[in-house]
Amino acid sequence: MGKLVLLTLLGAGLALIGERLVAIRRRTNASREVEPVEPQNCHLVEGLGYGSEDIDVLPSGLAFISSGLKYPGMVNFGPDEPGQIFLMDLNEQNPRAQVLNISDSFDKASFNPHGISTFMDKDHTVYLYVVNHPNMKSTVEIFKFEERQRSLVHLKTIQHKLLISVNDIVVVGPEQFYATRDHYFTNFFLTLFEMAMELHWTYVLFYSPREVKVVAKGFSSANGITISLDKKYFASTMFCLSSPV
């Protein structure tokens, strides 16, 4: 009798998961045929052989690109290579990606960069905030950009109990940023289960040295995030919210 009940519950659970996966597939039109489109004015950027995850562009036209992300369930083009940050000058006719040297004080071997965001102070000094996943954990690394040397000086590592499974980040002030949590679980199969069941456990948080708090929650996945020019609105691939900075 006990085995029969167990098998019944297992079957019901698998049926529920199957139904949720079919529902997700229908909503995302994953099975539809997509007509090929020839991209206009695009060209392959050499040097990004291990993939690129995020990009942030300064008003001057300098673009920072994170590359080499290793994440559960994602294709890994360089399993033995640490992540890198590249620089491109979009003012050039044929921009090239140049890898930025990082100061020796930083553990470059475990560098696993994800979302990035730039911040420029009143003296026009540029700081780069990078979501990092060393050993599949989540930290935010702060770098100072040395334009003459085309290098990054590591200044600080930020860790917090709410900074878990961080995907993207947008900086709004010195050591002040909003960050998205894309999944509750870090295990790949549990992540699939979480998405199939639509558990809505992920959130957006605000971080500052004085205060860390969740500002929006109840999402199945909070992915990329950006800010409007007037700094009144934040937008993500999963939601939109308004909040004064």
CYANA upper distance limits for C-alpha pairs under 8 A (distance plus 0.5 A):
  1 MET  CA      5 VAL  CA      6.84
  2 GLY  CA      6 LEU  CA      6.73
  3 LYS  CA      7 LEU  CA      6.57
  4 LEU  CA      8 THR  CA      6.58
  5 VAL  CA      9 LEU  CA      6.69
  6 LEU  CA     10 LEU  CA      6.61
  7 LEU  CA     11 GLY  CA      6.51
  8 THR  CA     12 ALA  CA      6.64
  9 LEU  CA     13 GLY  CA      6.55
 10 LEU  CA     14 LEU  CA      6.69
 11 GLY  CA     15 ALA  CA      6.59
 12 ALA  CA     16 LEU  CA      6.65
 13 GLY  CA     17 ILE  CA      6.78
 14 LEU  CA     18 GLY  CA      6.54
 15 ALA  CA     19 GLU  CA      6.62
 16 LEU  CA     20 ARG  CA      6.77
 17 ILE  CA     21 LEU  CA      6.73
 17 ILE  CA    193 PHE  CA      8.00
 17 ILE  CA    196 ALA  CA      6.70
 17 ILE  CA    197 MET  CA      7.23
 18 GLY  CA     22 VAL  CA      6.75
 19 GLU  CA     23 ALA  CA      6.69
 20 ARG  CA     24 ILE  CA      6.71
 20 ARG  CA    196 ALA  CA      5.69
 20 ARG  CA    197 MET  CA      6.76
 21 LEU  CA     25 ARG  CA      6.66
 21 LEU  CA    196 ALA  CA      5.96
 22 VAL  CA     26 ARG  CA      6.70
 23 ALA  CA     27 ARG  CA      6.73
 24 ILE  CA     28 THR  CA      6.65
 24 ILE  CA    196 ALA  CA      7.79
 25 ARG  CA     29 ASN  CA      6.42
 25 ARG  CA     30 ALA  CA      5.77
 25 ARG  CA     31 SER  CA      7.63
 26 ARG  CA     30 ALA  CA      7.25
 26 ARG  CA     31 SER  CA      8.18
 45 VAL  CA     95 PRO  CA      8.33
 45 VAL  CA     96 ARG  CA      7.05
 45 VAL  CA     97 ALA  CA      7.32
 46 GLU  CA     96 ARG  CA      7.44
 46 GLU  CA     97 ALA  CA      7.30
 47 GLY  CA     97 ALA  CA      6.70
 47 GLY  CA     98 GLN  CA      8.19
 48 LEU  CA     52 SER  CA      7.09
 48 LEU  CA     67 SER  CA      7.52
 48 LEU  CA     97 ALA  CA      7.83
 49 GLY  CA     77 PHE  CA      8.00
 50 TYR  CA     67 SER  CA      6.91
 50 TYR  CA     68 GLY  CA      5.52
 50 TYR  CA     76 ASN  CA      8.11
 50 TYR  CA     77 PHE  CA      5.50
 50 TYR  CA     78 GLY  CA      6.15
 51 GLY  CA     67 SER  CA      6.04
 51 GLY  CA     68 GLY  CA      6.23
 51 GLY  CA     69 LEU  CA      8.10
 51 GLY  CA     77 PHE  CA      7.57
 52 SER  CA     65 ILE  CA      7.10
 52 SER  CA     66 SER  CA      6.22
 52 SER  CA     67 SER  CA      4.76
 52 SER  CA     68 GLY  CA      7.08
 52 SER  CA     69 LEU  CA      8.14
 53 GLU  CA     65 ILE  CA      7.77
 53 GLU  CA     66 SER  CA      6.09
 53 GLU  CA     67 SER  CA      6.28
 53 GLU  CA     68 GLY  CA      8.19
 53 GLU  CA     69 LEU  CA      7.31
 53 GLU  CA    114 HIS  CA      6.65
 53 GLU  CA    115 GLY  CA      7.54
 54 ASP  CA     65 ILE  CA      6.19
 54 ASP  CA     66 SER  CA      5.91
 54 ASP  CA     67 SER  CA      8.19
 54 ASP  CA    114 HIS  CA      7.17
 54 ASP  CA    115 GLY  CA      5.94
 54 ASP  CA    116 ILE  CA      6.83
 55 ILE  CA     63 ALA  CA      7.16
 55 ILE  CA     64 PHE  CA      6.01
 55 ILE  CA     65 ILE  CA      4.96
 55 ILE  CA     66 SER  CA      7.07
 55 ILE  CA    115 GLY  CA      8.33
 55 ILE  CA    116 ILE  CA      7.24
 55 ILE  CA    117 SER  CA      8.48
 56 ASP  CA     63 ALA  CA      6.15
 56 ASP  CA     64 PHE  CA      5.88
 56 ASP  CA     65 ILE  CA      7.30
 56 ASP  CA    116 ILE  CA      7.18
 56 ASP  CA    117 SER  CA      6.42
 56 ASP  CA    118 THR  CA      7.21
 57 VAL  CA     61 GLY  CA      6.66
 57 VAL  CA     62 LEU  CA      6.22
 57 VAL  CA     63 ALA  CA      4.71
 57 VAL  CA     64 PHE  CA      6.86
 57 VAL  CA    118 THR  CA      8.42
 58 LEU  CA     62 LEU  CA      5.86
 58 LEU  CA     63 ALA  CA      6.77
 58 LEU  CA    118 THR  CA      8.00
 61 GLY  CA     89 ASP  CA      6.40
 61 GLY  CA     90 LEU  CA      5.67
 61 GLY  CA     91 ASN  CA      6.48
 62 LEU  CA     87 LEU  CA      7.40
 62 LEU  CA     88 MET  CA      6.26
 62 LEU  CA     89 ASP  CA      5.13
 62 LEU  CA     90 LEU  CA      6.60
 62 LEU  CA     91 ASN  CA      8.36
 63 ALA  CA     87 LEU  CA      6.13
 63 ALA  CA     88 MET  CA      5.54
 63 ALA  CA     89 ASP  CA      6.75
 63 ALA  CA     90 LEU  CA      7.44
 64 PHE  CA     85 ILE  CA      7.21
 64 PHE  CA     86 PHE  CA      6.20
 64 PHE  CA     87 LEU  CA      5.33
 64 PHE  CA     88 MET  CA      7.10
 65 ILE  CA     85 ILE  CA      6.08
 65 ILE  CA     86 PHE  CA      5.50
 65 ILE  CA     87 LEU  CA      6.88
 65 ILE  CA     88 MET  CA      8.48
 65 ILE  CA    116 ILE  CA      8.38
 66 SER  CA     83 GLY  CA      8.05
 66 SER  CA     84 GLN  CA      6.67
 66 SER  CA     85 ILE  CA      5.26
 66 SER  CA     86 PHE  CA      6.97
 66 SER  CA    113 PRO  CA      6.35
 66 SER  CA    114 HIS  CA      6.88
 66 SER  CA    115 GLY  CA      7.78
 66 SER  CA    116 ILE  CA      7.58
 67 SER  CA     83 GLY  CA      6.19
 67 SER  CA     84 GLN  CA      5.83
 67 SER  CA     85 ILE  CA      6.63
 67 SER  CA     86 PHE  CA      7.90
 67 SER  CA    113 PRO  CA      7.18
 67 SER  CA    114 HIS  CA      8.25
 68 GLY  CA     76 ASN  CA      8.28
 68 GLY  CA     77 PHE  CA      7.96
 68 GLY  CA     78 GLY  CA      7.28
 68 GLY  CA     81 GLU  CA      8.00
 68 GLY  CA     82 PRO  CA      7.26
 68 GLY  CA     83 GLY  CA      4.94
 68 GLY  CA     84 GLN  CA      6.94
 68 GLY  CA    112 ASN  CA      7.29
 68 GLY  CA    113 PRO  CA      7.60
 69 LEU  CA     76 ASN  CA      8.08
 69 LEU  CA     83 GLY  CA      6.78
 69 LEU  CA    112 ASN  CA      5.90
 69 LEU  CA    113 PRO  CA      6.23
 69 LEU  CA    114 HIS  CA      6.62
 70 LYS  CA     74 MET  CA      7.57
 70 LYS  CA     75 VAL  CA      8.48
 70 LYS  CA     76 ASN  CA      6.55
 70 LYS  CA     79 PRO  CA      7.90
 70 LYS  CA    112 ASN  CA      6.89
 71 TYR  CA     76 ASN  CA      8.44
 71 TYR  CA    136 MET  CA      8.00
 72 PRO  CA    186 THR  CA      8.02
 72 PRO  CA    187 ASN  CA      7.54
 72 PRO  CA    188 PHE  CA      5.91
 73 GLY  CA    188 PHE  CA      6.41
 78 GLY  CA     82 PRO  CA      8.42
 81 GLU  CA    109 ALA  CA      8.49
 82 PRO  CA    108 LYS  CA      7.24
 82 PRO  CA    109 ALA  CA      5.93
 82 PRO  CA    110 SER  CA      6.69
 82 PRO  CA    111 PHE  CA      6.07
 82 PRO  CA    112 ASN  CA      7.08
 83 GLY  CA    108 LYS  CA      8.27
 83 GLY  CA    110 SER  CA      8.26
 83 GLY  CA    111 PHE  CA      5.64
 83 GLY  CA    112 ASN  CA      5.43
 83 GLY  CA    113 PRO  CA      6.45
 84 GLN  CA     99 VAL  CA      7.31
 84 GLN  CA    100 LEU  CA      7.95
 84 GLN  CA    111 PHE  CA      7.84
 84 GLN  CA    112 ASN  CA      8.33
 84 GLN  CA    113 PRO  CA      7.63
 85 ILE  CA     99 VAL  CA      6.46
 85 ILE  CA    100 LEU  CA      6.32
 85 ILE  CA    113 PRO  CA      8.37
 86 PHE  CA     97 ALA  CA      6.30
 86 PHE  CA     98 GLN  CA      5.74
 86 PHE  CA     99 VAL  CA      4.80
 86 PHE  CA    100 LEU  CA      6.13
 87 LEU  CA     97 ALA  CA      6.07
 87 LEU  CA     98 GLN  CA      5.61
 87 LEU  CA     99 VAL  CA      6.76
 87 LEU  CA    100 LEU  CA      7.12
 88 MET  CA     95 PRO  CA      6.50
 88 MET  CA     96 ARG  CA      6.26
 88 MET  CA     97 ALA  CA      5.50
 88 MET  CA     98 GLN  CA      6.93
 89 ASP  CA     95 PRO  CA      6.30
 89 ASP  CA     96 ARG  CA      7.83
 90 LEU  CA     95 PRO  CA      6.22
 91 ASN  CA     95 PRO  CA      7.92
100 LEU  CA    150 ARG  CA      6.55
100 LEU  CA    151 SER  CA      5.44
100 LEU  CA    152 LEU  CA      7.06
101 ASN  CA    150 ARG  CA      7.74
101 ASN  CA    151 SER  CA      5.21
101 ASN  CA    152 LEU  CA      6.60
102 ILE  CA    106 PHE  CA      7.67
102 ILE  CA    108 LYS  CA      8.04
102 ILE  CA    151 SER  CA      6.42
102 ILE  CA    152 LEU  CA      5.27
102 ILE  CA    153 VAL  CA      6.44
102 ILE  CA    154 HIS  CA      7.55
103 SER  CA    151 SER  CA      8.23
103 SER  CA    152 LEU  CA      6.82
103 SER  CA    153 VAL  CA      5.52
103 SER  CA    154 HIS  CA      6.60
104 ASP  CA    108 LYS  CA      8.33
105 SER  CA    154 HIS  CA      7.38
106 PHE  CA    154 HIS  CA      6.60
107 ASP  CA    111 PHE  CA      7.23
110 SER  CA    134 PRO  CA      5.72
110 SER  CA    135 ASN  CA      7.57
111 PHE  CA    132 ASN  CA      7.08
111 PHE  CA    133 HIS  CA      7.62
111 PHE  CA    134 PRO  CA      6.52
112 ASN  CA    132 ASN  CA      5.74
112 ASN  CA    133 HIS  CA      5.55
112 ASN  CA    134 PRO  CA      6.39
113 PRO  CA    130 VAL  CA      6.85
113 PRO  CA    131 VAL  CA      6.23
113 PRO  CA    132 ASN  CA      5.07
113 PRO  CA    133 HIS  CA      7.05
114 HIS  CA    130 VAL  CA      7.29
114 HIS  CA    131 VAL  CA      5.63
114 HIS  CA    132 ASN  CA      6.46
114 HIS  CA    133 HIS  CA      8.02
114 HIS  CA    167 ASN  CA      7.00
114 HIS  CA    168 ASP  CA      7.45
115 GLY  CA    130 VAL  CA      6.54
115 GLY  CA    131 VAL  CA      5.74
115 GLY  CA    167 ASN  CA      6.40
115 GLY  CA    168 ASP  CA      4.67
115 GLY  CA    169 ILE  CA      6.44
115 GLY  CA    224 GLY  CA      8.18
116 ILE  CA    128 LEU  CA      7.56
116 ILE  CA    129 TYR  CA      6.09
116 ILE  CA    130 VAL  CA      4.98
116 ILE  CA    131 VAL  CA      6.69
116 ILE  CA    168 ASP  CA      7.13
116 ILE  CA    169 ILE  CA      6.60
116 ILE  CA    170 VAL  CA      7.96
117 SER  CA    128 LEU  CA      6.47
117 SER  CA    129 TYR  CA      5.74
117 SER  CA    130 VAL  CA      7.16
117 SER  CA    169 ILE  CA      6.66
117 SER  CA    170 VAL  CA      5.86
117 SER  CA    171 VAL  CA      6.52
118 THR  CA    126 VAL  CA      7.33
118 THR  CA    127 TYR  CA      6.16
118 THR  CA    128 LEU  CA      5.11
118 THR  CA    129 TYR  CA      6.57
118 THR  CA    170 VAL  CA      8.34
118 THR  CA    171 VAL  CA      7.19
119 PHE  CA    126 VAL  CA      6.26
119 PHE  CA    127 TYR  CA      5.64
119 PHE  CA    128 LEU  CA      6.97
119 PHE  CA    129 TYR  CA      8.33
119 PHE  CA    171 VAL  CA      6.83
119 PHE  CA    172 VAL  CA      7.98
119 PHE  CA    173 GLY  CA      7.64
119 PHE  CA    174 PRO  CA      8.13
120 MET  CA    124 HIS  CA      5.87
120 MET  CA    125 THR  CA      5.93
120 MET  CA    126 VAL  CA      5.01
120 MET  CA    127 TYR  CA      6.73
121 ASP  CA    125 THR  CA      6.06
121 ASP  CA    126 VAL  CA      7.33
121 ASP  CA    174 PRO  CA      8.49
125 THR  CA    144 LYS  CA      8.18
125 THR  CA    145 PHE  CA      7.95
126 VAL  CA    144 LYS  CA      6.69
126 VAL  CA    145 PHE  CA      6.00
127 TYR  CA    142 ILE  CA      7.36
127 TYR  CA    143 PHE  CA      6.07
127 TYR  CA    144 LYS  CA      5.05
127 TYR  CA    145 PHE  CA      6.28
128 LEU  CA    142 ILE  CA      6.33
128 LEU  CA    143 PHE  CA      5.54
128 LEU  CA    144 LYS  CA      6.76
128 LEU  CA    145 PHE  CA      7.38
129 TYR  CA    140 VAL  CA      7.04
129 TYR  CA    141 GLU  CA      6.16
129 TYR  CA    142 ILE  CA      5.22
129 TYR  CA    143 PHE  CA      6.92
129 TYR  CA    169 ILE  CA      8.32
129 TYR  CA    171 VAL  CA      7.98
130 VAL  CA    140 VAL  CA      6.01
130 VAL  CA    141 GLU  CA      5.62
130 VAL  CA    142 ILE  CA      7.06
130 VAL  CA    169 ILE  CA      8.24
131 VAL  CA    138 SER  CA      7.46
131 VAL  CA    139 THR  CA      6.46
131 VAL  CA    140 VAL  CA      5.16
131 VAL  CA    141 GLU  CA      6.96
131 VAL  CA    166 VAL  CA      7.41
131 VAL  CA    167 ASN  CA      7.59
131 VAL  CA    168 ASP  CA      7.22
131 VAL  CA    169 ILE  CA      7.59
132 ASN  CA    137 LYS  CA      8.26
132 ASN  CA    138 SER  CA      6.24
132 ASN  CA    139 THR  CA      5.68
132 ASN  CA    140 VAL  CA      6.33
132 ASN  CA    141 GLU  CA      7.20
133 HIS  CA    137 LYS  CA      5.35
133 HIS  CA    138 SER  CA      5.24
133 HIS  CA    139 THR  CA      6.91
134 PRO  CA    138 SER  CA      7.45
134 PRO  CA    139 THR  CA      8.28
136 MET  CA    186 THR  CA      8.34
137 LYS  CA    164 ILE  CA      7.69
137 LYS  CA    165 SER  CA      7.78
138 SER  CA    159 GLN  CA      7.92
138 SER  CA    163 LEU  CA      6.68
138 SER  CA    164 ILE  CA      6.11
138 SER  CA    165 SER  CA      6.54
138 SER  CA    166 VAL  CA      6.58
139 THR  CA    157 THR  CA      7.13
139 THR  CA    158 ILE  CA      6.18
139 THR  CA    159 GLN  CA      5.70
139 THR  CA    160 HIS  CA      8.36
139 THR  CA    163 LEU  CA      7.37
139 THR  CA    166 VAL  CA      8.50
140 VAL  CA    157 THR  CA      6.34
140 VAL  CA    158 ILE  CA      5.52
140 VAL  CA    159 GLN  CA      7.30
141 GLU  CA    154 HIS  CA      7.91
141 GLU  CA    155 LEU  CA      8.22
141 GLU  CA    156 LYS  CA      6.45
141 GLU  CA    157 THR  CA      5.18
141 GLU  CA    158 ILE  CA      6.79
142 ILE  CA    154 HIS  CA      6.64
142 ILE  CA    155 LEU  CA      6.06
142 ILE  CA    156 LYS  CA      5.72
142 ILE  CA    157 THR  CA      6.91
142 ILE  CA    158 ILE  CA      8.45
143 PHE  CA    152 LEU  CA      6.22
143 PHE  CA    153 VAL  CA      5.76
143 PHE  CA    154 HIS  CA      4.93
143 PHE  CA    155 LEU  CA      5.95
143 PHE  CA    156 LYS  CA      7.82
144 LYS  CA    152 LEU  CA      6.05
144 LYS  CA    153 VAL  CA      5.57
144 LYS  CA    154 HIS  CA      6.99
144 LYS  CA    155 LEU  CA      7.38
145 PHE  CA    150 ARG  CA      7.80
145 PHE  CA    151 SER  CA      6.58
145 PHE  CA    152 LEU  CA      5.32
145 PHE  CA    153 VAL  CA      7.08
146 GLU  CA    150 ARG  CA      6.10
146 GLU  CA    151 SER  CA      5.76
146 GLU  CA    152 LEU  CA      6.53
146 GLU  CA    153 VAL  CA      7.85
147 GLU  CA    151 SER  CA      7.32
159 GLN  CA    163 LEU  CA      7.14
162 LEU  CA    205 LEU  CA      8.22
163 LEU  CA    181 ARG  CA      8.11
164 ILE  CA    181 ARG  CA      7.02
164 ILE  CA    184 TYR  CA      8.32
165 SER  CA    181 ARG  CA      5.85
165 SER  CA    182 ASP  CA      6.63
165 SER  CA    183 HIS  CA      6.49
165 SER  CA    184 TYR  CA      7.42
165 SER  CA    185 PHE  CA      8.21
165 SER  CA    186 THR  CA      7.32
166 VAL  CA    179 ALA  CA      7.17
166 VAL  CA    180 THR  CA      6.12
166 VAL  CA    181 ARG  CA      5.00
166 VAL  CA    182 ASP  CA      6.82
167 ASN  CA    179 ALA  CA      7.78
167 ASN  CA    180 THR  CA      6.08
167 ASN  CA    181 ARG  CA      6.25
167 ASN  CA    182 ASP  CA      6.24
167 ASN  CA    222 ALA  CA      8.30
167 ASN  CA    223 ASN  CA      6.40
167 ASN  CA    224 GLY  CA      7.22
168 ASP  CA    179 ALA  CA      6.15
168 ASP  CA    180 THR  CA      6.01
168 ASP  CA    181 ARG  CA      8.28
168 ASP  CA    223 ASN  CA      7.01
168 ASP  CA    224 GLY  CA      5.64
168 ASP  CA    225 ILE  CA      6.62
169 ILE  CA    177 PHE  CA      7.14
169 ILE  CA    178 TYR  CA      6.17
169 ILE  CA    179 ALA  CA      4.83
169 ILE  CA    180 THR  CA      7.09
169 ILE  CA    224 GLY  CA      8.00
169 ILE  CA    225 ILE  CA      6.86
169 ILE  CA    226 THR  CA      8.25
170 VAL  CA    177 PHE  CA      6.01
170 VAL  CA    178 TYR  CA      5.92
170 VAL  CA    179 ALA  CA      7.06
170 VAL  CA    225 ILE  CA      7.00
170 VAL  CA    226 THR  CA      6.38
170 VAL  CA    227 ILE  CA      7.56
171 VAL  CA    175 GLU  CA      8.08
171 VAL  CA    176 GLN  CA      6.43
171 VAL  CA    177 PHE  CA      4.66
171 VAL  CA    178 TYR  CA      7.02
172 VAL  CA    176 GLN  CA      6.17
172 VAL  CA    177 PHE  CA      5.89
172 VAL  CA    178 TYR  CA      8.20
172 VAL  CA    245 VAL  CA      7.97
173 GLY  CA    177 PHE  CA      7.38
175 GLU  CA    207 TYR  CA      8.11
175 GLU  CA    208 SER  CA      6.31
175 GLU  CA    209 PRO  CA      7.32
176 GLN  CA    206 PHE  CA      7.94
176 GLN  CA    207 TYR  CA      6.00
176 GLN  CA    208 SER  CA      5.02
176 GLN  CA    209 PRO  CA      7.97
177 PHE  CA    206 PHE  CA      6.39
177 PHE  CA    207 TYR  CA      5.90
177 PHE  CA    208 SER  CA      7.36
178 TYR  CA    204 VAL  CA      7.31
178 TYR  CA    205 LEU  CA      6.09
178 TYR  CA    206 PHE  CA      5.03
178 TYR  CA    207 TYR  CA      6.77
179 ALA  CA    204 VAL  CA      6.18
179 ALA  CA    205 LEU  CA      5.98
179 ALA  CA    206 PHE  CA      7.09
179 ALA  CA    207 TYR  CA      8.35
179 ALA  CA    225 ILE  CA      7.92
180 THR  CA    202 THR  CA      8.45
180 THR  CA    203 TYR  CA      6.68
180 THR  CA    204 VAL  CA      5.08
180 THR  CA    205 LEU  CA      7.09
180 THR  CA    222 ALA  CA      5.95
180 THR  CA    223 ASN  CA      6.57
180 THR  CA    224 GLY  CA      7.51
180 THR  CA    225 ILE  CA      7.51
181 ARG  CA    202 THR  CA      6.03
181 ARG  CA    203 TYR  CA      6.03
181 ARG  CA    204 VAL  CA      6.76
181 ARG  CA    221 SER  CA      7.70
181 ARG  CA    222 ALA  CA      6.12
181 ARG  CA    223 ASN  CA      7.52
182 ASP  CA    202 THR  CA      6.59
182 ASP  CA    203 TYR  CA      8.14
182 ASP  CA    220 SER  CA      8.40
182 ASP  CA    221 SER  CA      5.14
182 ASP  CA    222 ALA  CA      5.11
182 ASP  CA    223 ASN  CA      5.87
183 HIS  CA    191 THR  CA      7.08
183 HIS  CA    194 GLU  CA      8.34
183 HIS  CA    201 TRP  CA      7.90
183 HIS  CA    202 THR  CA      6.35
183 HIS  CA    220 SER  CA      8.13
183 HIS  CA    221 SER  CA      6.45
183 HIS  CA    222 ALA  CA      8.17
184 TYR  CA    191 THR  CA      7.80
184 TYR  CA    194 GLU  CA      8.15
184 TYR  CA    201 TRP  CA      6.58
184 TYR  CA    202 THR  CA      6.56
185 PHE  CA    190 LEU  CA      6.55
185 PHE  CA    191 THR  CA      5.93
185 PHE  CA    194 GLU  CA      8.11
186 THR  CA    190 LEU  CA      7.93
186 THR  CA    191 THR  CA      7.12
187 ASN  CA    191 THR  CA      6.55
188 PHE  CA    192 LEU  CA      6.93
189 PHE  CA    193 PHE  CA      6.83
190 LEU  CA    194 GLU  CA      6.53
191 THR  CA    195 MET  CA      6.72
192 LEU  CA    196 ALA  CA      6.54
193 PHE  CA    197 MET  CA      6.59
194 GLU  CA    198 GLU  CA      6.53
194 GLU  CA    199 LEU  CA      6.32
194 GLU  CA    220 SER  CA      8.40
195 MET  CA    199 LEU  CA      7.38
195 MET  CA    220 SER  CA      6.85
195 MET  CA    221 SER  CA      8.29
198 GLU  CA    220 SER  CA      5.98
199 LEU  CA    219 PHE  CA      8.42
199 LEU  CA    220 SER  CA      6.61
200 HIS  CA    217 LYS  CA      8.24
200 HIS  CA    218 GLY  CA      5.14
200 HIS  CA    219 PHE  CA      4.75
200 HIS  CA    220 SER  CA      4.50
200 HIS  CA    221 SER  CA      7.65
201 TRP  CA    217 LYS  CA      7.73
201 TRP  CA    218 GLY  CA      6.25
201 TRP  CA    219 PHE  CA      6.63
201 TRP  CA    220 SER  CA      6.81
201 TRP  CA    221 SER  CA      8.41
202 THR  CA    217 LYS  CA      6.58
202 THR  CA    218 GLY  CA      6.68
202 THR  CA    219 PHE  CA      5.75
202 THR  CA    220 SER  CA      6.63
202 THR  CA    221 SER  CA      6.30
202 THR  CA    222 ALA  CA      6.79
203 TYR  CA    214 VAL  CA      7.26
203 TYR  CA    215 VAL  CA      8.15
203 TYR  CA    216 ALA  CA      6.10
203 TYR  CA    217 LYS  CA      4.60
203 TYR  CA    218 GLY  CA      6.93
203 TYR  CA    219 PHE  CA      6.78
203 TYR  CA    221 SER  CA      8.29
203 TYR  CA    222 ALA  CA      6.77
204 VAL  CA    214 VAL  CA      6.37
204 VAL  CA    215 VAL  CA      6.35
204 VAL  CA    216 ALA  CA      5.67
204 VAL  CA    217 LYS  CA      6.82
204 VAL  CA    222 ALA  CA      7.55
205 LEU  CA    212 VAL  CA      7.65
205 LEU  CA    213 LYS  CA      6.04
205 LEU  CA    214 VAL  CA      4.63
205 LEU  CA    215 VAL  CA      5.82
205 LEU  CA    216 ALA  CA      7.49
206 PHE  CA    211 GLU  CA      8.30
206 PHE  CA    212 VAL  CA      6.14
206 PHE  CA    213 LYS  CA      5.96
206 PHE  CA    214 VAL  CA      6.75
206 PHE  CA    215 VAL  CA      6.98
207 TYR  CA    211 GLU  CA      6.68
207 TYR  CA    212 VAL  CA      5.02
207 TYR  CA    213 LYS  CA      7.28
208 SER  CA    212 VAL  CA      6.53
219 PHE  CA    238 MET  CA      7.94
221 SER  CA    238 MET  CA      7.34
222 ALA  CA    236 SER  CA      7.42
222 ALA  CA    237 THR  CA      7.59
222 ALA  CA    238 MET  CA      6.27
222 ALA  CA    239 PHE  CA      8.23
223 ASN  CA    236 SER  CA      6.87
223 ASN  CA    237 THR  CA      6.40
223 ASN  CA    238 MET  CA      7.27
224 GLY  CA    236 SER  CA      5.85
224 GLY  CA    237 THR  CA      6.40
225 ILE  CA    234 PHE  CA      7.41
225 ILE  CA    235 ALA  CA      6.10
225 ILE  CA    236 SER  CA      4.91
225 ILE  CA    237 THR  CA      7.63
226 THR  CA    234 PHE  CA      6.24
226 THR  CA    235 ALA  CA      6.00
226 THR  CA    236 SER  CA      7.10
227 ILE  CA    231 LYS  CA      6.47
227 ILE  CA    232 LYS  CA      8.11
227 ILE  CA    233 TYR  CA      6.37
227 ILE  CA    234 PHE  CA      5.05
227 ILE  CA    235 ALA  CA      6.88
228 SER  CA    232 LYS  CA      6.93
228 SER  CA    233 TYR  CA      5.92
228 SER  CA    234 PHE  CA      6.89
228 SER  CA    235 ALA  CA      8.49
231 LYS  CA    244 PRO  CA      7.37
231 LYS  CA    245 VAL  CA      6.88
232 LYS  CA    242 SER  CA      6.53
232 LYS  CA    243 SER  CA      6.10
232 LYS  CA    244 PRO  CA      5.45
232 LYS  CA    245 VAL  CA      7.18
233 TYR  CA    240 CYS  CA      8.19
233 TYR  CA    241 LEU  CA      6.74
233 TYR  CA    242 SER  CA      4.93
233 TYR  CA    243 SER  CA      6.40
233 TYR  CA    244 PRO  CA      7.92
234 PHE  CA    240 CYS  CA      6.68
234 PHE  CA    241 LEU  CA      6.17
234 PHE  CA    242 SER  CA      6.54
234 PHE  CA    243 SER  CA      7.76
235 ALA  CA    239 PHE  CA      6.84
235 ALA  CA    240 CYS  CA      5.05
235 ALA  CA    241 LEU  CA      6.96
236 SER  CA    240 CYS  CA      6.47
